[in-house]
Amino acid sequence: MIISTTDTIEGHKILKVIGLVSGSTVRARNIGRDLSALLRNIVGGEVSEYTSLLANSREQALERMKVVALDQGANAVVGMRFMTSMVSQGSAEILAYGTAVVLE
């Protein structure tokens, strides 16, 4: 499956627009990561625990979006974007969305 942040894919013609597809995950912090992050805030540097958590969350949301697109008969998603929003104190939703299409 081709996934692109652009509205077209060079060298390919869009035969059919299926429509909006999305995938999301909601993740919460945990006490172990929070303690490590607190210490990192004191000494400075990247908070690798959160970097890893967010990277895994984006991949899961992207994979869920791909499954929805494939189930609807798409072979590509164009105009793909990520969005995040706070769900409650300490947890956030990561959303991947785009337009499912069929390429020639």
C-alpha positions in Angstrom: 0.0 0.0 0.0 1.2 3.5 -0.9 0.7 6.2 1.7 1.5 9.8 0.8 1.1 13.1 2.5 0.6 14.7 -1.0 -2.8 14.7 -2.8 -1.4 12.9 -5.9 1.3 10.3 -6.4 3.7 11.0 -9.3 3.5 8.4 -12.0 0.2 7.0 -10.8 -3.4 7.9 -11.8 -6.2 7.9 -9.3 -9.0 5.7 -10.7 -11.4 5.9 -7.8 -11.7 8.0 -4.6 -13.1 5.8 -1.9 -13.1 8.4 0.9 -11.9 9.3 4.3 -10.1 6.6 6.4 -8.6 6.8 9.8 -6.9 4.9 12.5 -6.2 5.9 16.1 -4.9 4.8 19.4 -5.1 6.3 22.9 -2.1 6.0 25.1 -1.5 6.9 28.7 1.7 7.6 30.6 2.8 5.3 33.3 4.6 5.9 36.6 7.9 4.2 35.5 8.2 6.5 32.4 7.1 9.5 34.4 9.8 9.0 37.0 12.5 8.6 34.3 11.1 11.7 32.5 11.2 13.7 35.7 14.9 12.8 36.2 15.6 13.7 32.6 13.9 17.1 33.1 16.3 17.8 35.9 19.5 17.0 34.0 18.2 17.8 30.5 18.2 15.9 27.2 15.7 13.9 25.2 13.0 12.0 27.1 13.5 8.8 25.2 10.7 7.0 27.1 8.2 9.4 25.6 9.8 9.5 22.2 9.5 5.7 22.0 5.9 5.8 23.3 4.9 8.4 20.7 6.7 6.6 17.8 5.0 3.3 18.6 1.6 5.1 18.9 2.0 6.7 15.5 2.9 3.4 13.9 -0.1 1.7 15.5 -2.5 4.5 14.3 -1.0 4.3 10.8 -1.3 0.5 10.7 -5.0 0.7 11.8 -5.7 3.3 9.0 -4.1 1.0 6.4 -6.3 -1.9 7.5 -9.4 0.3 7.1 -8.3 1.4 3.7 -7.5 -2.1 2.5 -10.9 -3.4 3.8 -12.6 -0.7 1.7 -10.7 -1.8 -1.5 -8.0 0.9 -1.6 -4.4 0.4 -2.7 -3.2 3.8 -1.5 -4.0 6.6 0.9 -3.3 10.2 -0.2 -3.3 13.4 1.9 -2.3 11.5 5.0 -1.9 13.4 8.2 -1.3 12.8 11.9 -3.2 14.6 14.6 -3.0 14.3 18.4 -5.4 15.5 21.1 -5.5 15.2 24.9 -8.2 12.8 26.0 -7.7 13.2 29.7 -5.0 14.1 32.2 -2.1 11.9 31.2 -3.5 10.3 28.1 -3.6 11.3 24.4 -5.1 10.1 21.2 -2.9 9.8 18.1 -5.0 9.8 14.9 -3.8 9.0 11.3 -6.2 10.0 8.6 -6.3 10.5 4.8 -8.2 9.7 1.6 -8.4 6.1 0.5 -8.0 5.8 -3.3 -7.5 3.1 -6.0 -4.5 3.7 -8.2 -4.1 2.3 -11.7 
